[in-house]
Amino acid sequence: MTEKKLLVADDIDPLVIFAPEEPGLQWQRIGGMAVLDEDSHHLEVCRMSCMTLAEAKAFAAADDRISFFFYVKHYAIMYHHQVLHAGDAVFFSGSPALHAEPGADCFEKPAVPDSKLSITAAPGNNWVSVQAQLQVPFLSSEQAHAYLWPCLRPGQDNNVENMDGGLQAVLSYSPTIGTGHHAGWWVCGQYVHAGSKQTTAQTCFGGPSMPVKPGDILSCRIVYDAATRSWLQTITNAANNNSVSFPVSIKQKPGQAHERNSVSFSLENLSQPRQRDLHQCLSLFNVIIKAKYPQSNLGLGLSSLPYVDHARLCENQTSLHVSRIILYSPMQDVR
């Protein structure tokens, strides 16, 4: 399975182009292709009739199980002689094989390269809070580990390389029970220090973990309290209102709190080999990041990224709102 880069408008490729007719996520269009074989039937999420292309994109964007869909322009014939008509859309997870079908086009969700997006405030400014929602993926028990989080890191103007740690609300999957966590999906607040040129030691500690189930919606908040010079991570499960919290005070040096002017959204440690990766997309949504001081160029250029949906800076120029960030989308096997 090979990855295709996101194409810009002047790339010469008769099959794969962007479909930028609506604002928000910029879908990759693969013209004249559809999923026609029965071998991919188990990856079908659902199918809808009498949709416009814009409606089909909005429907797919809102559901992380869907990595791509094909849209029927005239008619298409699937396995067992199933006939689809104009306006029908069939939505899939994973990477089904595509076959030539002149009556339909495929549309694939874009994804952040390397499954990590970072947003940095200006030197002297710093983020004071980040909150984001995510949905626990639908994942089979034979998968290995996956880690998904929003994360706050110290800024470059600290000039202290060996303090490059991160506060992160981590959603993880483990096939078996391990020390301090549950089998299956679980979530907790953590502080992770990956080491540096001065020290190779890795530090990782966190608060209590909470078991969660596929489909649960989690709200993650990391907030700085200037009065106590500490951070509080809180993760709440909307399905049952259960929550876990993790307060932590990280000092750059005695009496001086870390400046945090970089926020990142990451997915890492997917299982190997790749055919055991998650079948669905992963994303964070309803993201709100607040800076200490107004900054007119916060998030500048985010709205033009194909994998970011509706980024805007509030009038006070301290709060950046992002509707959705797609971190991972399986690439297709085009035949």
N, C-alpha and C positions, 0 to 999 in steps of 0.2 A: 504494500500500500504506500503510495507516494503522496507527499504533500504538494498542493498547488499554492503558489503565492497569490495574494490578493492582487488583482490586476487593476491598473489604472486605465483611464479611458482610451489612451492612445496605444496601449499594447495591442499587438496584432495577433488575434486569436479568434477564429471564426466560431468557436464553441462557447468559450467562457468569457463573459463580460459582466460588469456591474449593472445593476438595475436600479438607478438612483432616482426613479420618478417620484418617490415619496420621501419626506424627511425622516431622519432617524437611521436605523440600521441599513447599511448598503449591501444588499444581497448579491451574491454571485449567481449569475444566470448561466445555465448550460443549455443552450438552445437545441431543440429537436431530440431531447433525451427523456426517458422515463424509466421507472422500475416496473418491469413487465413479468419477471420470472417468479415462480412460486417459492423458490429458495429464500427470498427476502420477505416472505409473508409475515414471519414472526417479528420483524422489525417495524411493521406498520403500527402507527399509533392510532390513527383514525382517518376517516375520509369525510369530506363535506361536499355538498352540492350547491349550485347556484351562487357561487361566490365571485366577487370581483378579485382581481389580482391583489389590489390593496388590502382587501379584507383577509385574503389568504395569508399575506405577509404579517398582518397584525395578529392574526390567530396564532401563527407559528412563533412569532417573536415572544408572545406571552407565555409560552409553554416550553420549559427547559427540556422536556422529553424529546422535543422535535429538533432534529439537526438539519433537516431539509425536507422539501416537499416538491412534488411535480404538479403543474397546473395545466389543465387540458384546454387547448385553444379551439380545437375542432372536434375531434373524437380520438379515442385511443382504445386499443384492445389489450387487456391484460390476460393473465393465465386463466385457464378454464373458460376462455371466450367471453370474459367479462368486458362489456362495452361501457366506456366512460364518455360523457358528453361535455360540450363546452361549458366551462364554469365549474367543473368538478375539480377538486384538489385532494390529493392523497398525501398524508403526512407520515414521516418516518423518523426513527432513531437510527443511530449507527451509520454504517457505510454499505448500504446495499449496492449491488452491481447495477449500472445503468446500461440501457440498450437504446438504440436508435428508435425514435418515435416522432415523426414530423408533426404530429398533431398535439404535442405537449412540450413544455419547457420545465427544467428543473431549477430550483432556487435553493442555495445553500447559505446557512448563516455564516457570517464572517466571524473570526476569532482573533483575540489578541495574540500577536506573535510571542512564542515562548511562554504563553499562558501567564503573563505578568504585565500589569499596567501600573506605572508610577506617576504621581502628580506632585510637583515640588513647589513650595511657596518661595518667595524671594528671600535672600539672605537678610537676617534681622527680623523677618516675620516667621511665624510658626503656627502649625495647626494646633488647635486646642480641643478638637473633638472630631470623631468620625462615626457615622452610623450607617448601617447597610442591612438589607434583608437578603436572605438566600433561602432556597428550598432544598431540603435534604434530598439527594438524588435517589432514584429508584435503581438499586444496584443488587445484583445477584450475590449469593453467599460465596461464590467461587472467586470473587474478585479479591485483590490484595489491598494495599493501602492507597488512600487518596487524601490529600490535605488541601483545604480551601479556606482562605481567610482574607479579611481586611487587616492592614497592618500599619502602624505608625512607627517611623524610624527617626533617629536624631539627624539634625541637619549637618551639612558639610562644614558650616562655619563654626562648629564646635572645635575643629582642629584637634580632635582626639580620636584617632583611628580605632583604638582598641575598645571604644565604647559604642561601637556600631551595633547596638542591639535593637530589637523590635518588639513592640507590644502588639499582640495579634490574637484575635478571637478565632480559634481554630476549629473547623469542622473536619472530622476524620472518620475513616472506616477501618476497622480491624476485624479480620476473620475469626480471631480467637480472643479470649480474655487475656489481658496483659496487666502489668503492674500499674495500678492507678487508673485504669480505664476499663471500658466495657467492651464486650463483643458486639459487632455491628457498628452502627453509626453512633458517635458521641461528639460532644462539643465542650470546650472549656476556654477560659482566658489564659494566655500564656505570655511569658517574656522569654525571648530566644536571642542569645548572643552567639553568633556563628564563628567568633574568633577573628583575628586580624594579623597584620604583619608583626605586631608586638607580641601577640599571644595566639597560639593555635587552639587554646582551650575553648570548648563549646559549653555554653551555659544554657540550660532550659529548665524553667520552673513555672508552675502555674497554679491556678485555683482548682476548685472541685470540678469534676466533669459531670456531664448530664447526658444520659442516653436519649436518643431521638429516633424517630421512625421516618422511613421514606415518605415524602410528601409534606412533612412538617415545615412550616414557615418559621424561620428563626430571625429575630431582630437582634443585631449586635451593635453595642455602643461602647466606644472608648472615649472617656472624657477626662480632661485635665482640671484638677481643682487647685487654683492658684493659692488659696488660703492654706492648704495643707501641703502644697508642692508635691502632689501625688496624682496618680492616674487610677481611674476606676473602670474596669471592664465589666459589662453586664450583658448577658445573653438570655433572651426570653423566647420561649416556645409559644407561638400564638395558638397552637392546637390545644394546650392544656394550661397555659399561663405559668408553667414552671420556669424557673430561672436560676442561673448561677452567677456569682459575682467574684471578681478578683481584684482587690486593691493592691497597688504596688507603688513604691517610691523608689525611683532610680535616680541616682545622683551622678553628675559628671565629675564633680569633685566636692569636697565638704561644703555644704551650704548652698550649692548651686544645682538646680534641677536641669535635666536634659532639655535642650531645645529640640523640638520635633518639627521639622519643616518638610518632611517627605512622607507621603502616604502611598501605600501600594496595595494592589488587589492581586492575589496570587493563587495559582493552583499548581501543586507540584507532587512529585513522588507517585505518579501514576504507575500502575503495575506493569511489569514486563513479562512476556513480549507484548507488543502493541495490540494484538488481536484480543487481549484481555482488558483493554482500556474500557472506560465507561462508554456505554452505547449512546448516552444522551449528552446534550450540551450542559454546561455549567455557567451560571452567571450570578452577579450580584445586582440588586435592583433597589430603587428608592434610596440611593446613596446621597447623604448630606455630609459635607466636610466644611468645618468652620475654621477660619484663621483668626489670629489675635488682632491683626490690624487690617484695614481695608487695602485691597490690592486690585487695581483695575484689570490686570491681565491674568488673574487666577483662572486656571483651566483654559487658557487661550489655545485654540486649535482642537479642543476635545470634540466639538460638534462635527468636525470634518473627518474624524476617524470612523471607518466603516463599521467598527464593532462597538461603538458607543451610541446609545440612543438618548437624544435630547439632553444635552448638557447646558446649563444656564447659570450665570452668576447673578445673585440677588442684588437689589438696588444698593444695599449697604456695602457691597463689594467685599464682604467677609464670608459669605456662605455660598458654596458651590453645590448645586443640585444636579444629579445625573440619574436618569430614569433606569438605565440598565447598561451593564458592561458584560459582554460575552467573553468569557475567558477560554473556553475550549469548545471546539466543534470537530467531530471526526471528519477527516477528509474522505472524499469519495473515490471509489475504484471505478473509473470510467472505462467501459469496454467498447 
